[in-house]
Structure formats: C-alpha cells, structure tokens
Amino acid sequence: MSCEDQINPVPIIVDTDLGDDIDDTWALAFLLSLPQYAKILLISTSGKGNHRKRAAIICKICQRAGRNEIPIVCGIDQSYGVELAQLSWLNEPVDNILNSYSNFINNTTAAERLVHTIM
C-alpha cells in the first residue's frame, strides 16, 4: 500500500467567483489535481451575479478534469450586465452544460446546500 492510499479525503467547500479572471480557474485546476481532496463542494455565489454562467464554466472545467463527481451549486442568478471574460470558453448554451453535468444541484439554494454539507 502506498502513502497515497493511506490518505483520508479532506472535505473542502469552495465558494468562487470564477469567470471574471484567471486566478480562481488556476486555483480550481490545482485543487482538482489533488486526489486527497475527494470530498469537494463547489459553490458559485461570489462576484457580481451571473452565477449560473459561472457554474457552467465550473462544470466544464470539472468535466475536462474528469471530476464529474463533484457537486456544484450556484447562488441566485442576478445579472449585473457585466459579461464574464471566460464565458467564451463555453461552446454551448449555459443551460445545456448545467443539465448535462450530473452533479449540478439545481433544486436548492447555495445556502441550503452549504448547511446540508456542513451538517
């Protein structure tokens, strides 16, 4: 048994404003590459609205990393007219991406899921 097999997964909750610039994208890519963080909940509630668009970008990154098991939830979508720089990465409509990601949580609020995960 290797040292890696003995590591217990560390649960982590990430609330991100991914989509405006590259900093959160690099942080998420790094986190997804670490197998010891197997229990991850990604929440898109930060930033100036556009939470469904942000969540779609997060879904696409997780899919490309082969980490479809990670639950993703977004805040109430309030668009402020600011277009996301990374939205051009998506090659299909936001709702198609969210509907195709098996662990996108659409039937609850981010706050409810956060409390559920902590409990």
ABEGO torsion letter per residue (X at the ends): XBAAAABBBBBBBBBBABGABAAAAAAAAAAAABAABABBBBBBABEBEGAAAAAAAAAAAAAAAGBAABBBBBBBBBBAGBBBAAAAABABBAAAAAAABAABBAABBAAAAAAAAAX
